[in-house]
């Protein structure tokens, strides 16, 4: 591949430190991507996204890159506005990696995402959307226990063991807390008993489904967590306490093929581009339920997408190189 001038667009608080001996940022996606791009021989510039759009426009137009590697996750501390950064890049006609405005909009709203998938015959948990200051109406077709989540968050934010509710009183209590703390509607969806799997997908017209990763709830039968809560995902001490592990999923070929078909279809419907991760539950009778579709997911070295790529024989630098090549192909940019 020819050497490119690449601007890495990231939240300003995530800019890796260049101070000698400062290791605080060495485990972040931003650090790993920037390091990989430099090792691949590209000319790399970092542009931080704060709470004003003017510096972003100036930084991109005064030193126009060949490509933007978009790692932003929010704007003005609001995850719902991440799509506007992609929209800005589209307006400026600057090529960039990852999902665009439309796909980010479709995936951010968990209810809209599930409605679209359900309309295309993809299994999703039955759900209801609840709004602040409106009466609670739980359809008779919806069966407890339910999992209560903020409608627009990701990374398991707003999910704890208390998110699993067994009746209307617990639902009302948890929904009220989410309304107050996250200032957004709630989605309450049926709890699906089964294995929790994370499926990385790469590419666009031709998609490559990576080997599924699994979240193992080690002590679930003795009172341990059964949801991918925030602490389950991010707190190492909590993981050790409850024997929670992440690893490669052992699956038979029929299950692998069914998962691949469902994930490719969801990826296409929701307009995910270049790379994504789809979170599913696989029931004991091998039915695939899609829980979340994550455009522009965490691609830090050692996290789920990178680990799955490694299992598929794709080293980290080649993973980043592949994302760049996918984006360039979308824009009909020469790679040589």
Phi, psi and omega in degrees: 000142176292155181280131187248158166266113187241125171265124176266113183267123185213160176300137189300330180287348184257006180296124182297141178288142176253008180289132178302131177085353180276109184256012186292336184252004187288351179250016183262156176303316183302313180297314183294318181293314180299316180298316180297317180299319178293319179293333176282354175094008181278156174274117191247130172238142179253132177232119181274142178258117177255228182248013177231142183275334185301315179296331178293313180299315181298315182296329182274328184270330179286327176231072187296121182275167171290327186203144171256130170264107189271111178246011181291147180236355183194172171214132185055038177063028181232113182295336180292345183261007178299329181296333182288334174294315176298319178298322178297316179298322177295318179296323180280353181058043176254122180299142180212157179278153171088184187290144181271190184305310186297313181294321178295322178295316183294322184277331185296318180276106186300325180291313178299316178305311182291325177298317180295318180293317179299321180296337179257022173068029174261134182290126172226156176297143172295147189208169172220145175260131180244139184242148178300146174063021175235154183295147179275120177233110181260116181303147179295341180280351182266130187244134174287154003284153178244153175253123185257125183224152166298143188292330191246356186276169174219185181063025181066016176296134180084005180248124176224180177300330179288352178287342178270108187247147187251354179202179185294325180295315178293324177298313180298318181295314182290319180298319179299319178297317180295317178306313187286320186275325184251355173053051180200166178296173183240144166248129176244117185235153181298137175288128179257117178283123180166188181278138179266117184236148178239123189241113176278141178229135180239149172100187183229268181297320174248114185259143175249120177269122182280159178303130182297144172258156183230142171263115182264115177272089190300319185247029183299325183284348180243031174099004178284172182295150178238004178242154173279074181286173179299316180291324177301319184280326194238352185252108185294322179296320179295320178299318180294318182302319186254013176056047180265131181223155173245135180197183179285138182276133174268112185225148173283164182300319179300318179294318179301316182293320179294317178298314181300315180297314182296318183289320177298318181295315179296318179303316181289314183301319185267009172060040174284140185234142172072308179199150180198171175223134182242126182263128185227164165242132177252114184285164179303335178263022174063037171264133183264121174247125178273125180266314183215149170240120188248102172283150180050053183286175178299123178240030174298149174299130180095348177271179195301314182294316180294321178295319178295320178298318178301318178299327180276003179088017180251109180290167188300312181298325178289329174298312180295319178298321179294323177296318178298314181298320178299316180295316181297323179294322178300324183266006182056040178269142179290139179262354179231000000 
